């Protein structure tokens, strides 16, 4: 049975309205962060399950964790009006099984996806440099987990579940917070401040949409930024708000920048993302998609852009200002080529 730990005497931050799920690697500071947010902003905490504290656990431990997370999930989502933080969730079990055994986890995430659509909690993923994770693993009582965290591939796949699988397959975007830099740990209040910034700026991530015409050789749409905002050539980029899924953000940006209604069948998912430090002062991931424009499809530019042109992959590389934009066009070009060769491409 899940236990709820509350802190009734704490103040509230007006921007911090969403429930929070804290995910991340073992011993990385999830409980400490949850406690700080509880004390300062009035959240109640659903503690993560721990089979080592429950000596009666028998049988498959992975299945025990799934059952415990599903019980906590009901408590977390069905208390609609209560400010709650969940230390881990069913996402932890899904990430663990994906990283360890490459399992298809759609079935155990089915209810979570439905609940998420209604509640839209903020999912915080705490991570660190691999050397730090391996060092933290030495203090873990569970030998099996400690051994896994000495495996770089497991670490990469666990992180990739949150960075790529959740966004590109399910449209769910966590916010990533790195707890160290060059081996030096952030203090908990710095991590707390990053989360406050996310709420205040209402930005989870970025989308990058590379529109193209499917000619013999694809031609890519570049937009010229308003001179007041730099006057450079770019693809379509825009922010993802806290209460948006990735698909909703894509729809919004196409409508805002080109006055187009998104046609899902024309969307190409590259499964490619990159991270950067946003002007807001915290880390953002940018997710890259291609979008096929029909020949007869008309569009109109927003006031953010003054001109456009369709160019080859080579000329796109010459005109685009930022390397990340150039790489985004290359990734979309590669997906187009694979699609023409009969290799199926992933859709959102």
VENWOVEN-V548529 format. One line per field, one symbol per residue. phi: phi as a letter, one per 20 degrees, with the letter a starting at -180 (. if undefined). A space follows every 50 residues. Layout:
BEGIN
phi=???
END
This chain:
BEGIN
phi=.fddddcfeefcdgeeeefcdddqffmeoffffffffffecmeeddfffb ffedfefcnffgfffgffffffffffeeefeeecddfmbffffffffffe clffdgffegfgffffgeelfedddebbfgffffffffeefefffgfffe efffgfffffgfecfgffedmedfeeceebblneffegfffgfffgfgff elbeacdcdeebdeegdgddeddefggfdpmdebeecaedegedefffff gfffffecldefdgfeedeemdbbdbefffocfcedddcdceefgefebc feffcdbbbecfgfffffefedffffffffffgfffffffenefdfdf
END
